[in-house]
Amino acid sequence: MTRRTFTVAAAASLAMAKPFPKPVGVQLYTARNVLPKDPDATLRRIAEIGYKEVELYSVDQIDSLVPVAKRHGLASTSIHIPMAVSLAADETAYKSALDRAAKAGIRYAGVPYVAPADRGDGAYWKAFCDKMNRAAKTAKSAGLGFFYHHHAFEFAGDAGKRPIDIMAGGFDRLVKLELDVFWAAAAGEDPVRIMQEWKGRVALMHVKDRAAGMGTITTESQAKPSDFKEVGTGTLDFSKILSTALDTGVDKFYVEQDQSPGDPLDSLKLSFDNLRKVSV
């Protein structure tokens, strides 16, 4: 390749690159320390930054926050429902939460976390998958998609026997994954590879960056507050991550920062501004 043809090819590549086209939301857990003090001001600020959607982290927020978010032009599109509710043998509370979510216009519901005390061996995770499959069918009957949000512990263990491997084989197609790119990378995994392996099964994404120098961990408590970074200020390649997400069918994107160095709304603004510069 001559220098001229290389220059032309590079120019063509740049011309094909485009800004990320999907609406971007916020996982409201990011603002958990300021949101209860002034929900109206917090959600107004999130909308002013440019976010279009929010993901709720509590069933109580369906009634308390969805109307406020709507007033500021924010669509409430996803909700985390605790495992104790989602996977309970008695589905009364779960069905009630799903019905309320559906009436509020929420499109996805999912299990956000499995606490350390609730985790078990391979047999436990196989039974867990069966319960998730049942919960997904119940969600579908209410008009919602259903997902599991992972952390780092799912990637611990021998290949093929890790919780994430059992989930890959045990979840039926109704159970989607909410890929958290920070926690995947923290566990030594490549978010791009996960999307390719789970193609068509990753419906949502938590978008957050990872500090340089952070070691590999598979226990969430090992993460330091300074390990969580605003998008574009860490080590993750968001151009590649987001372009792969578009290619593999990811539907919803929520910026989340578990820990912020100062005002979480300032962190949300920095992440949003940097996301606008990402080409896919």
C-alpha positions as CSV (number, residue, x, y, z in Angstrom):
1,M,0.0,0.0,0.0
2,T,1.4,3.4,-1.0
3,R,1.3,6.4,1.3
4,R,-1.4,7.9,-0.9
5,T,-3.7,4.9,-0.8
6,F,-3.1,4.6,3.0
7,T,-4.2,8.2,3.4
8,V,-7.3,7.7,1.2
9,A,-8.2,4.5,3.2
10,A,-7.7,6.3,6.5
11,A,-9.9,9.2,5.3
12,A,-12.6,6.8,4.2
13,S,-12.5,5.0,7.5
14,L,-12.9,8.3,9.3
15,A,-15.8,9.3,7.0
16,M,-17.6,6.1,7.9
17,A,-17.2,6.6,11.6
18,K,-20.2,8.2,13.2
19,P,-21.3,9.3,16.7
20,F,-23.0,6.7,18.9
21,P,-26.6,6.7,17.6
22,K,-28.5,5.3,20.6
23,P,-30.2,7.2,23.4
24,V,-28.1,7.0,26.6
25,G,-29.6,6.6,30.0
26,V,-28.5,6.7,33.6
27,Q,-28.7,3.9,36.2
28,L,-30.0,6.0,39.1
29,Y,-27.9,4.1,41.6
30,T,-25.1,6.5,40.5
31,A,-27.1,9.4,42.1
32,R,-28.3,7.5,45.2
33,N,-26.7,9.9,47.7
34,V,-28.4,13.0,46.1
35,L,-31.5,11.7,44.6
36,P,-33.6,11.2,47.8
37,K,-32.7,14.8,48.9
38,D,-34.2,16.4,45.8
39,P,-35.6,14.1,43.2
40,D,-36.9,16.9,41.0
41,A,-33.6,18.8,40.8
42,T,-31.6,15.6,40.4
43,L,-33.7,14.3,37.5
44,R,-33.9,17.8,35.9
45,R,-30.1,18.0,35.9
46,I,-29.8,14.5,34.4
47,A,-32.1,15.6,31.6
48,E,-30.2,18.9,31.1
49,I,-27.0,17.0,30.7
50,G,-28.6,15.2,27.7
51,Y,-29.6,11.8,29.0
52,K,-32.9,10.4,27.7
53,E,-33.6,7.4,29.9
54,V,-33.3,6.2,33.4
55,E,-33.0,2.7,35.0
56,L,-34.6,2.4,38.4
57,Y,-32.9,0.4,41.2
58,S,-36.0,0.0,43.5
59,V,-39.6,-1.1,43.0
60,D,-40.6,1.9,45.1
61,Q,-39.3,4.2,42.5
62,I,-42.0,3.2,40.0
63,D,-44.5,5.4,41.9
64,S,-42.1,8.0,43.3
65,L,-39.7,8.7,40.5
66,V,-41.3,7.7,37.1
67,P,-43.7,10.7,37.1
68,V,-40.9,13.1,38.0
69,A,-38.6,11.7,35.3
70,K,-41.4,11.9,32.7
71,R,-41.9,15.6,33.6
72,H,-38.3,16.2,32.6
73,G,-38.5,14.2,29.4
74,L,-36.8,11.1,30.8
75,A,-38.2,7.7,29.9
76,S,-38.0,5.1,32.6
77,T,-37.1,2.0,30.6
78,S,-35.6,-0.6,32.9
79,I,-35.8,-1.6,36.6
80,H,-33.8,-3.8,38.9
81,I,-36.0,-6.1,41.0
82,P,-34.3,-7.9,43.9
83,M,-33.7,-11.6,43.6
84,A,-35.8,-12.2,46.7
85,V,-38.8,-10.8,44.8
86,S,-38.0,-11.9,41.3
87,L,-37.2,-15.6,42.1
88,A,-39.6,-16.2,45.0
89,A,-41.7,-19.3,44.8
90,D,-44.7,-17.2,45.5
91,E,-44.8,-14.8,42.6
92,T,-47.5,-12.5,44.0
93,A,-45.1,-9.6,44.8
94,Y,-43.2,-10.1,41.6
95,K,-46.3,-10.0,39.4
96,S,-47.4,-6.9,41.2
97,A,-44.1,-5.2,40.5
98,L,-44.1,-6.3,36.9
99,D,-47.7,-5.0,36.4
100,R,-46.8,-1.6,37.9
101,A,-43.6,-1.4,35.8
102,A,-45.5,-2.2,32.6
103,K,-48.1,0.5,33.3
104,A,-45.3,2.9,33.9
105,G,-43.9,2.2,30.4
106,I,-40.8,0.2,31.6
107,R,-39.6,-2.3,29.1
108,Y,-37.1,-4.4,31.0
109,A,-36.9,-5.9,34.5
110,G,-34.0,-7.9,35.9
111,V,-32.2,-9.4,38.8
112,P,-29.4,-7.0,39.8
113,Y,-27.2,-9.1,42.2
114,V,-26.8,-12.3,44.0
115,A,-25.4,-11.6,47.5
116,P,-22.4,-13.7,48.7
117,A,-24.5,-15.5,51.3
118,D,-26.9,-16.7,48.6
119,R,-24.3,-18.1,46.3
120,G,-23.5,-21.8,46.0
121,D,-22.0,-24.6,43.9
122,G,-22.7,-25.8,40.4
123,A,-26.0,-27.4,41.5
124,Y,-27.1,-24.1,43.0
125,W,-26.4,-22.2,39.8
126,K,-28.3,-24.7,37.7
127,A,-31.3,-24.3,40.0
128,F,-30.8,-20.6,39.8
129,C,-31.1,-20.7,36.0
130,D,-34.3,-22.7,36.2
131,K,-35.8,-20.0,38.5
132,M,-34.6,-17.2,36.1
133,N,-36.2,-19.0,33.2
134,R,-39.5,-19.1,35.1
135,A,-39.2,-15.4,36.0
136,A,-38.5,-14.5,32.4
137,K,-41.7,-16.2,31.3
138,T,-43.7,-14.4,33.9
139,A,-42.1,-11.1,32.8
140,K,-43.0,-11.8,29.2
141,S,-46.6,-12.4,30.1
142,A,-46.6,-8.9,31.7
143,G,-45.1,-7.5,28.5
144,L,-41.5,-7.0,29.8
145,G,-38.1,-8.3,28.8
146,F,-36.1,-10.0,31.6
147,F,-32.4,-9.9,32.3
148,Y,-29.5,-10.7,34.7
149,H,-27.0,-8.1,35.7
150,H,-23.6,-9.6,36.5
151,H,-20.7,-8.4,38.7
152,A,-17.3,-10.0,38.9
153,F,-17.8,-13.1,41.0
154,E,-19.6,-14.9,38.1
155,F,-16.2,-15.2,36.3
156,A,-14.4,-17.0,39.1
157,G,-13.5,-20.6,38.9
158,D,-12.5,-23.1,36.2
159,A,-13.6,-22.5,32.6
160,G,-16.9,-24.3,31.9
161,K,-17.8,-24.5,35.6
162,R,-18.0,-20.8,36.4
163,P,-21.4,-19.3,37.2
164,I,-21.3,-17.3,34.0
165,D,-20.7,-20.5,32.0
166,I,-23.5,-22.3,33.7
167,M,-25.8,-19.3,33.0
168,A,-24.7,-19.3,29.3
169,G,-25.9,-22.8,29.0
170,G,-28.8,-22.7,31.5
171,F,-30.6,-19.5,30.6
172,D,-33.2,-19.9,27.9
173,R,-33.4,-17.2,25.2
174,L,-35.9,-15.1,27.2
175,V,-33.3,-14.4,29.8
176,K,-31.0,-11.6,28.6
177,L,-27.7,-10.3,30.0
178,E,-27.1,-6.8,31.2
179,L,-23.4,-6.5,30.5
180,D,-21.5,-4.4,32.9
181,V,-18.3,-3.5,31.1
182,F,-16.5,-2.4,34.2
183,W,-17.1,-5.6,36.2
184,A,-16.3,-7.8,33.2
185,A,-13.0,-6.1,32.7
186,A,-12.3,-6.1,36.4
187,A,-12.6,-9.9,36.3
188,G,-10.1,-10.1,33.4
189,E,-12.7,-10.5,30.7
190,D,-13.1,-8.7,27.4
191,P,-16.5,-7.1,27.1
192,V,-16.3,-7.4,23.3
193,R,-15.7,-11.1,23.5
194,I,-18.6,-11.6,25.8
195,M,-21.0,-9.7,23.4
196,Q,-19.7,-11.9,20.6
197,E,-20.2,-15.1,22.5
198,W,-23.6,-14.0,23.8
199,K,-24.7,-12.5,20.5
200,G,-28.4,-11.7,20.5
201,R,-28.6,-12.3,24.3
202,V,-27.0,-9.1,25.6
203,A,-29.9,-6.6,25.7
204,L,-28.6,-4.0,28.1
205,M,-25.3,-2.5,29.1
206,H,-23.9,-0.6,32.0
207,V,-21.4,1.9,30.7
208,K,-18.5,2.9,33.0
209,D,-14.8,3.0,32.8
210,R,-12.0,1.3,34.7
211,A,-8.9,2.9,36.3
212,A,-5.5,2.2,34.9
213,G,-3.5,0.0,37.2
214,M,-6.6,-1.8,38.6
215,G,-5.8,-5.5,39.2
216,T,-8.0,-8.4,38.3
217,I,-10.6,-9.2,40.9
218,T,-13.5,-11.6,41.2
219,T,-14.9,-10.2,44.5
220,E,-16.7,-6.9,44.4
221,S,-15.5,-5.9,47.8
222,Q,-11.9,-5.8,46.4
223,A,-12.7,-2.8,44.2
224,K,-11.6,0.5,45.5
225,P,-13.7,3.7,45.0
226,S,-10.9,5.1,42.8
227,D,-11.2,2.1,40.5
228,F,-14.5,3.5,39.1
229,K,-13.9,6.1,36.4
230,E,-15.9,8.4,34.2
231,V,-16.3,7.1,30.6
232,G,-13.3,8.2,28.6
233,T,-11.0,8.7,31.6
234,G,-10.0,5.0,32.1
235,T,-8.7,2.1,30.1
236,L,-11.7,0.7,28.2
237,D,-12.0,1.1,24.4
238,F,-15.5,2.4,24.1
239,S,-15.3,2.9,20.4
240,K,-14.8,-0.9,20.0
241,I,-17.2,-1.8,22.8
242,L,-20.1,0.4,21.6
243,S,-19.6,-0.6,17.9
244,T,-19.7,-4.2,18.9
245,A,-22.8,-3.5,21.0
246,L,-24.5,-2.1,17.9
247,D,-23.5,-5.1,15.8
248,T,-24.7,-7.7,18.3
249,G,-28.0,-6.2,19.1
250,V,-27.6,-4.4,22.5
251,D,-30.8,-2.3,23.0
252,K,-30.3,-0.2,26.1
253,F,-27.3,1.7,27.5
254,Y,-27.1,3.2,31.0
255,V,-24.1,5.1,32.4
256,E,-23.4,4.0,35.9
257,Q,-20.6,4.9,38.3
258,D,-20.7,3.0,41.5
259,Q,-18.4,5.4,43.3
260,S,-17.8,9.1,42.3
261,P,-14.9,11.2,43.5
262,G,-17.2,14.2,44.1
263,D,-20.7,15.2,42.9
264,P,-22.1,12.2,41.0
265,L,-23.9,14.5,38.6
266,D,-20.6,16.0,37.6
267,S,-19.3,12.5,36.9
268,L,-22.4,11.8,34.8
269,K,-21.9,15.0,32.8
270,L,-18.2,14.1,32.1
271,S,-19.2,10.6,31.0
272,F,-21.9,11.9,28.7
273,D,-19.7,14.6,27.2
274,N,-17.0,11.9,26.5
275,L,-19.5,9.5,25.0
276,R,-20.5,12.2,22.5
277,K,-17.0,12.1,21.2
278,V,-16.9,8.3,20.7
279,S,-17.1,7.2,17.1
280,V,-18.6,3.8,16.2
